[in-house]
């Protein structure tokens, strides 16, 4: 078969080159159920014809909302696009108002939902969605047609040779330049924008990434990041193209269990989830006693100093062998024992965590790119000269990268979007007349390797005229074992300050050893000794920045930020505008002369003991 040009060609490519008994798998009633390549192709064809019989035609927008990653999602994705229709994946946890905006703006005529909860949410909006004609569910929902009914009707219809010939003609008429998907980016601020991506955009990025990931038909991948995000979706395309088996995790809180059962060679993640793994690692260490505890934390500190890009001395090699035998090997088993590559994107990973995972022979390859680039622009990879810690890797094959005079990352390549749906003026602002995508991110080149330093619009200036790149400071603060999440503020203020969410488990363990127990997170964050502990770490980490970038005050909050709470995007980035609004009072307290609710870092330890009045979040 020729090189794929449309997304639905990818599964046919797998069928022609390496048909598999377990192209996909998911857990049903406690058992892993596999689906072969051949069955995938047949199911997709039946579903496509069923959609055609239901009136779906080229360019129609078909929405798809699922609460977990499932094989049904892939069937719908591929079947819709094989008709020349446009697949509209939507995050399941957004508000009813956002659902209404996306479904209205896109004029979606059919919606698939995975559950009764989602059905009820969308059903309540139907009176305000005149374009929406039909709804289908994944799971049985009373009074609602299931997706399987479409597939069965289509399969029966394709027994007629004329129908089969008609479907073949429909697929043949789909051009690589045709719109394949419409993805509304949640973003960190503002109204969602509909990113238009063609088959050529998606397939070119898939083929480029396939060269870098170097996966193969003998490997398996675990999928748990939302399929509605272009990041995981493109990797699924890569796995299908190269023949890697895809196992869908049950849900986010079963990832550890699923990793140990599936034992994949590769998976994709975001830094926040790797931070969670690290927090578990530290927590296990605090449970140990005596010599075991000392060895454990020696291995942890050794890992923080490990440099995968530098040669080891004979002493370092000996230390690495010992650390691996006594500690790291157990970490590998906790993620299945066969990990060859973790692809990490969406935000920058703390370099010390990268060093630690590499020391434990759990390689993490950071990549970068926005939805507007389908999404990969640059990526570290296992190839020769393909990896450098602390960077997002070199530009992908077929792409061009440059840094604008103001530091913005510009990219040009076949994976750059067709534009924003219904927003031509914004499209012209984002993709210039020479085809350069203005990413809105700030970065620099370290030789061939890209370093992403911040979001252009998130950088702010203090009242003293100094620019602050908040993500750089936040990533450094999270190197503290006692800090889980943080957000730096200070636009038009005298100095930068931070809202900090402690690593509650690590802090509790630390004080438990001292005979102090906390009854709640609220009690923990109002404790003066806890504030002193975190203040000490922030002062130490402040030394990595110039005086104007150093955190001068901080406030502890008692609740973690989450997707459900509306503080994080689905890829775990901070929604800064929402956070600034939600915590306006706490932020104001950081700049009050009295300082109620804030810790002043320039104060001496004795002053801190007597004056700390940190309050919990509300």
Residue pairs with C-beta under 8 A, 6 or more apart in sequence:
1 9
1 12
1 13
1 16
1 17
3 207
4 10
4 12
4 13
4 203
4 206
4 207
4 241
5 176
5 199
5 200
5 203
6 81
6 82
6 171
6 174
6 176
6 180
6 199
6 203
7 77
7 78
7 81
7 180
7 199
7 202
7 203
7 237
8 44
8 78
8 79
8 81
8 82
8 171
8 174
9 203
10 203
10 206
10 237
10 240
10 241
11 23
11 37
11 40
11 41
11 44
11 78
11 240
12 41
13 240
13 241
14 20
14 23
14 37
14 240
14 241
14 243
15 37
15 38
15 41
17 243
18 37
18 217
18 243
19 36
19 37
19 38
20 36
20 37
20 217
20 243
20 245
21 34
21 36
22 34
22 35
22 36
22 220
22 245
23 34
23 35
23 36
23 37
23 40
23 240
23 245
23 246
24 34
24 35
24 40
24 71
24 74
24 245
24 246
24 247
24 248
25 32
25 33
25 34
25 35
25 245
25 246
25 247
25 248
25 262
26 32
26 33
26 69
26 70
26 71
26 247
26 248
26 250
27 33
27 248
27 250
27 258
32 247
32 261
32 262
35 43
35 71
40 74
40 75
42 155
43 75
43 151
44 75
44 78
44 79
44 82
45 79
45 82
45 154
45 155
45 158
45 167
46 151
46 152
46 154
46 155
46 158
47 75
47 76
47 79
47 147
47 150
47 151
47 154
48 79
48 80
48 82
48 83
48 154
48 167
49 153
49 154
49 155
49 157
49 158
49 163
49 167
50 149
50 150
50 151
50 152
50 153
50 154
50 155
50 157
51 62
51 79
51 80
51 83
51 85
51 110
51 150
51 154
52 83
52 154
52 166
52 167
52 170
53 150
53 153
53 154
53 157
54 110
54 134
54 150
55 133
56 62
56 80
56 83
56 85
56 109
56 110
57 83
57 84
57 85
58 83
58 84
58 85
58 170
58 173
58 174
58 178
59 84
59 85
59 86
59 179
60 85
60 86
60 109
60 110
61 85
61 86
61 88
61 106
61 107
61 108
61 109
61 182
62 76
62 80
62 85
62 86
62 87
62 88
62 108
62 109
62 110
62 111
62 112
63 88
63 89
63 90
63 102
63 103
63 106
63 108
63 110
63 111
63 112
64 73
64 76
64 77
64 80
64 87
64 88
64 89
64 90
64 111
64 112
64 228
65 89
65 90
65 91
65 92
65 111
65 112
65 113
65 114
65 118
65 122
65 228
66 72
66 73
66 92
66 112
66 113
66 114
66 138
66 227
66 228
67 92
67 114
67 115
67 117
67 118
68 114
68 248
68 249
68 250
68 251
69 223
69 224
69 225
69 226
69 227
69 232
69 248
69 249
70 114
70 138
70 248
71 248
72 112
72 114
72 138
72 147
73 89
73 227
74 227
74 236
75 147
75 151
76 87
76 112
76 147
77 87
77 89
77 227
77 233
80 86
80 87
81 87
81 174
81 180
81 181
81 199
82 170
82 171
82 174
83 170
83 171
83 174
84 170
84 173
84 174
84 178
86 179
86 180
86 181
86 182
87 180
87 181
87 182
88 102
88 106
88 108
88 181
88 182
88 183
88 184
89 181
89 183
89 227
89 228
89 233
90 99
90 102
90 103
90 184
90 228
91 186
91 226
91 228
91 229
91 570
92 114
92 118
92 228
93 563
93 564
93 570
94 102
94 186
95 566
96 121
96 124
96 125
98 186
98 192
99 121
99 122
99 125
100 125
100 128
100 129
101 191
101 192
102 108
102 184
102 192
102 194
103 111
103 122
103 125
103 129
103 131
103 132
104 128
104 129
104 131
105 184
105 194
105 421
105 422
106 182
106 184
106 194
106 421
107 131
108 129
108 131
108 132
109 131
109 132
109 133
109 134
110 132
110 133
110 134
110 135
110 136
111 122
111 132
111 134
111 135
111 136
112 135
112 136
112 137
112 138
112 147
113 119
113 122
113 135
113 136
113 137
113 138
113 141
114 137
114 138
114 139
115 137
115 138
115 139
115 141
116 137
116 139
116 141
116 142
119 135
119 137
119 141
119 144
122 132
122 135
123 135
126 132
134 145
135 144
135 145
136 144
136 145
136 146
136 147
136 149
136 150
137 144
137 145
137 146
137 147
138 146
138 147
139 146
140 146
157 163
158 164
158 167
174 199
175 199
176 198
176 199
176 200
176 203
177 198
177 199
177 200
178 198
178 199
179 196
179 197
179 198
179 418
180 197
180 198
180 199
180 201
180 202
181 197
181 202
182 194
182 195
182 196
182 197
182 421
183 194
183 195
183 197
183 228
183 230
183 371
184 192
184 193
184 194
184 195
185 192
185 193
185 195
185 370
185 371
186 192
186 569
186 570
187 193
187 569
188 455
188 458
188 569
188 573
188 574
188 575
188 576
188 577
189 457
189 575
189 576
189 577
190 577
193 420
193 421
193 423
193 426
194 420
194 421
194 422
194 423
195 230
195 371
195 372
195 417
195 420
195 421
196 417
196 418
196 419
196 420
196 421
197 230
197 371
197 374
197 417
197 418
198 418
200 414
201 374
201 414
201 415
201 416
201 417
201 418
202 234
202 237
202 374
202 415
203 237
204 374
204 398
204 413
204 414
204 415
205 234
205 373
205 374
205 375
205 376
205 396
205 415
206 234
206 237
206 238
206 241
207 241
208 376
208 396
208 397
208 398
208 399
208 415
209 234
209 235
209 238
209 376
209 379
209 396
210 238
210 241
210 242
211 397
212 379
212 381
212 383
212 386
212 396
212 397
213 235
213 238
213 242
213 266
213 341
213 343
213 381
214 341
214 381
214 382
214 383
215 221
215 238
215 239
215 242
215 244
215 265
215 266
215 341
216 242
216 243
216 244
217 242
217 243
217 244
219 244
219 245
219 264
219 265
219 266
219 340
220 244
220 245
220 246
220 247
220 262
220 263
220 264
220 265
220 266
221 235
221 239
221 244
221 245
221 246
221 247
221 264
221 265
221 266
221 267
222 247
222 249
222 255
222 258
222 259
222 262
222 264
222 267
223 232
223 235
223 236
223 246
223 247
223 248
223 249
223 267
223 268
224 248
224 249
224 251
224 252
224 255
224 258
224 267
224 269
225 231
225 232
225 268
225 269
225 270
225 571
226 232
226 570
226 571
227 233
227 236
228 570
229 371
229 570
229 571
230 371
230 374
230 375
231 268
231 345
231 346
231 375
231 571
232 268
234 374
234 375
234 376
235 268
235 343
236 246
238 244
239 245
239 246
240 246
244 265
244 266
247 258
247 262
247 264
249 255
249 258
250 257
250 258
255 273
256 334
256 335
259 267
259 334
259 335
259 336
260 333
260 334
260 335
260 336
262 336
263 336
263 337
263 338
264 336
264 338
264 339
265 338
265 339
265 340
265 341
266 339
266 340
266 341
266 342
266 343
267 339
267 342
267 343
268 342
268 343
268 344
268 345
269 342
269 343
269 344
270 344
270 345
270 346
270 347
270 571
270 572
271 344
271 346
271 347
271 348
271 349
271 350
271 353
271 572
272 347
272 568
272 572
273 572
274 342
274 344
274 349
274 353
274 357
274 364
275 350
275 353
275 478
275 484
277 335
278 353
278 356
279 484
279 503
279 505
279 506
281 300
281 331
282 300
282 481
282 503
282 506
283 505
283 506
283 509
284 296
285 293
285 296
285 297
285 300
286 293
286 506
286 509
286 510
286 513
288 296
295 326
295 327
296 327
298 323
299 323
299 326
299 327
299 328
300 327
300 356
302 319
302 320
302 323
302 359
303 323
303 328
303 355
303 356
303 357
303 359
303 360
304 352
304 355
304 356
305 355
306 320
306 355
306 356
306 358
306 359
307 355
307 389
308 355
308 358
308 359
308 363
308 387
308 389
309 387
309 388
309 389
312 320
320 359
323 359
324 360
324 361
327 360
328 359
328 360
328 361
331 360
331 362
332 339
332 360
332 361
332 362
335 362
339 362
339 363
340 363
340 382
341 363
341 365
341 382
342 357
342 362
342 363
342 364
342 365
343 365
343 367
343 379
344 364
344 365
344 366
344 367
345 366
345 367
345 368
345 369
345 375
345 571
346 571
346 572
346 573
347 471
347 571
347 572
347 573
348 366
348 392
348 452
348 471
348 475
349 364
349 366
350 475
350 478
350 479
351 389
351 390
352 479
353 364
354 364
354 366
354 389
354 390
355 389
357 363
357 364
358 364
358 389
363 382
365 379
365 380
365 381
365 382
365 387
365 393
366 379
366 380
366 391
366 392
366 393
367 376
367 378
367 379
367 380
367 392
367 393
368 376
368 377
368 378
368 379
368 392
368 393
368 441
368 450
368 452
369 375
369 376
369 377
369 378
369 411
370 377
370 437
370 439
370 440
370 441
371 417
372 416
372 417
372 430
372 431
372 437
372 439
373 411
373 413
373 415
373 416
373 417
373 437
373 439
374 415
374 416
374 417
376 396
376 415
377 392
377 395
377 396
377 399
377 401
377 409
377 411
377 413
377 439
377 450
378 392
378 393
378 394
378 395
378 396
378 401
378 449
378 450
379 392
379 393
379 394
379 396
380 386
380 387
380 388
380 391
380 392
380 393
380 394
380 449
381 387
381 393
385 394
385 448
386 393
386 394
387 393
388 446
388 447
388 449
390 451
391 446
391 449
391 450
391 451
392 443
392 449
392 450
392 451
392 452
393 449
393 450
394 448
394 449
394 450
395 401
395 411
395 448
395 450
396 413
398 413
398 414
399 411
399 412
399 413
399 414
399 415
400 411
400 412
400 413
401 409
401 410
401 411
401 445
401 450
402 410
402 436
403 409
403 410
403 443
403 444
403 445
404 410
404 438
406 456
407 442
407 443
407 444
407 453
407 456
408 438
408 439
408 440
408 441
408 442
408 456
409 439
409 441
409 442
409 443
409 450
409 452
410 436
410 437
410 438
410 439
411 436
411 437
411 439
412 434
412 435
412 436
412 437
416 431
416 435
416 437
417 431
417 437
419 427
419 431
420 426
420 427
420 430
429 438
430 437
430 438
431 437
431 438
432 438
440 455
440 456
440 457
441 452
441 454
441 455
441 456
442 452
442 453
442 454
442 455
442 456
442 459
442 469
443 450
443 451
443 452
443 453
444 450
444 451
444 453
445 451
453 469
453 471
453 472
454 469
454 470
454 471
454 472
455 471
458 470
458 471
458 576
459 467
459 468
459 469
459 470
460 467
460 468
460 470
460 490
460 491
460 492
461 467
461 468
461 491
461 492
462 468
462 490
462 491
462 492
462 493
462 494
462 495
462 496
462 548
463 492
463 493
463 494
464 494
464 548
466 548
466 549
468 488
468 490
468 496
468 548
468 549
469 549
470 487
470 488
470 489
470 496
472 545
472 549
473 488
473 496
473 498
473 545
473 549
473 551
474 486
474 487
474 488
474 498
476 541
476 544
476 545
477 483
477 486
477 488
477 498
477 500
477 538
477 541
477 551
478 484
478 485
478 486
479 541
480 534
480 537
480 538
480 541
481 503
481 506
481 537
482 502
482 503
482 506
482 507
482 510
482 533
482 534
482 537
483 500
483 501
483 502
483 503
483 534
483 537
483 538
484 501
484 502
484 503
484 504
484 560
485 500
485 501
485 560
485 561
486 498
486 499
486 500
486 501
487 498
487 499
487 574
487 576
487 579
488 496
488 497
488 498
488 551
489 496
489 497
489 498
489 499
489 580
489 587
489 590
490 496
490 497
493 591
494 591
495 548
495 552
495 553
496 549
496 550
496 551
496 552
497 551
497 552
497 553
497 554
497 555
497 587
497 590
497 591
497 598
498 538
498 551
498 553
498 554
498 555
499 554
499 555
499 557
499 579
499 583
499 586
499 587
500 534
500 538
500 554
500 555
500 556
500 557
501 556
501 557
501 559
501 560
501 561
502 524
502 525
502 530
502 534
502 556
504 521
504 524
507 524
507 530
507 533
507 534
508 517
508 518
508 524
510 533
511 517
511 518
511 529
511 530
516 529
518 524
518 527
520 558
521 558
521 559
521 616
522 558
522 616
524 530
524 558
525 531
525 556
525 557
525 558
525 614
525 616
526 556
526 614
526 615
526 616
528 608
528 609
528 612
528 614
530 556
531 556
531 599
531 608
531 612
531 614
532 605
532 608
532 609
532 612
534 554
534 556
534 599
535 554
535 599
535 601
535 608
538 551
538 554
538 601
539 601
542 550
542 551
542 601
550 601
551 601
552 600
552 601
552 602
553 590
553 591
553 595
553 598
553 599
553 600
553 601
554 590
554 598
554 599
554 601
555 586
555 589
555 590
555 597
555 598
555 599
555 614
555 615
556 599
556 614
556 616
557 583
557 586
557 616
557 617
558 616
558 617
559 565
559 617
561 567
561 568
561 574
561 579
562 568
563 569
563 570
563 572
566 575
566 578
567 574
567 575
567 578
567 579
567 582
568 574
568 575
569 575
580 587
583 617
586 597
586 615
586 617
589 595
589 596
589 597
589 598
589 615
590 597
590 598
592 598
595 611
595 613
596 613
596 615
597 613
597 614
597 615
598 614
599 608
599 612
599 614
600 607
600 608
600 611
603 611
